[in-house]
Amino acid sequence: MPSFKVQQIVQIRADQLPYMLPSMARQLDRRKGEVIDTFVPLGKRGQIVKVRWIARRATERDVTMEHPEEDLQLA
């Protein structure tokens, strides 16, 4: 698994989309985001990545979400 760094551009892995809610999967499909922060929660082993998902249109807003590193790939 890659270790993500701040300001890298990432996207959700395509094989993880079927496991998400349909509305969230549509929103994140092929969308790119910028890594804001990475951390490992106390008592856990996996890295959590905080991502700012970039808006595609002027009518949309940027969204900030946290994802396990296994769900992401470099864009």
C-alpha positions in Angstrom: 0.0 0.0 0.0 1.3 3.4 -0.8 1.9 5.9 1.9 0.2 9.1 1.0 1.7 12.6 1.5 0.1 16.0 1.9 -0.8 17.7 -1.4 -0.8 14.5 -3.5 -3.6 14.1 -5.9 -5.7 10.9 -5.3 -8.9 9.2 -6.4 -11.1 6.4 -5.1 -10.1 2.9 -6.4 -12.8 1.7 -8.9 -13.1 -1.7 -7.1 -14.1 0.1 -3.9 -17.1 2.0 -5.5 -19.6 -0.9 -5.3 -19.2 -1.0 -1.5 -20.2 2.6 -1.0 -23.7 4.1 -1.0 -24.9 4.8 -4.5 -25.1 8.5 -4.0 -21.6 8.7 -2.6 -20.2 6.4 -5.4 -21.7 8.7 -8.1 -20.2 11.7 -6.4 -16.7 10.2 -6.1 -16.5 8.3 -9.3 -13.4 9.5 -11.3 -13.2 12.6 -9.2 -9.8 13.7 -8.0 -8.9 15.0 -4.6 -6.0 16.6 -2.8 -4.6 15.0 0.4 -4.9 17.4 3.3 -3.7 15.2 6.2 -2.8 11.7 7.0 -2.9 10.0 10.5 -3.2 6.7 12.3 -5.9 6.7 14.9 -5.0 5.5 18.4 -5.3 1.7 18.7 -5.5 1.2 14.9 -3.0 0.0 12.4 -4.3 1.5 9.1 -3.6 5.0 7.9 -6.5 7.4 7.5 -6.3 10.0 4.8 -8.2 13.3 4.9 -9.0 14.3 1.3 -10.5 17.5 -0.2 -12.5 16.4 -3.2 -12.3 19.0 -5.9 -15.6 20.3 -7.3 -16.3 19.5 -11.0 -18.6 22.4 -11.7 -19.1 25.9 -10.5 -22.4 24.8 -8.8 -20.7 22.2 -6.7 -18.7 22.7 -3.5 -15.4 21.1 -2.5 -16.1 18.2 0.0 -13.7 17.1 2.7 -13.8 13.4 3.7 -11.7 10.8 5.5 -10.9 7.5 3.9 -8.8 4.4 4.7 -5.6 4.3 2.6 -6.8 1.0 1.0 -9.7 2.8 -0.7 -7.4 5.4 -2.5 -4.9 5.4 -5.3 -2.6 8.0 -6.8 -4.2 9.9 -9.7 
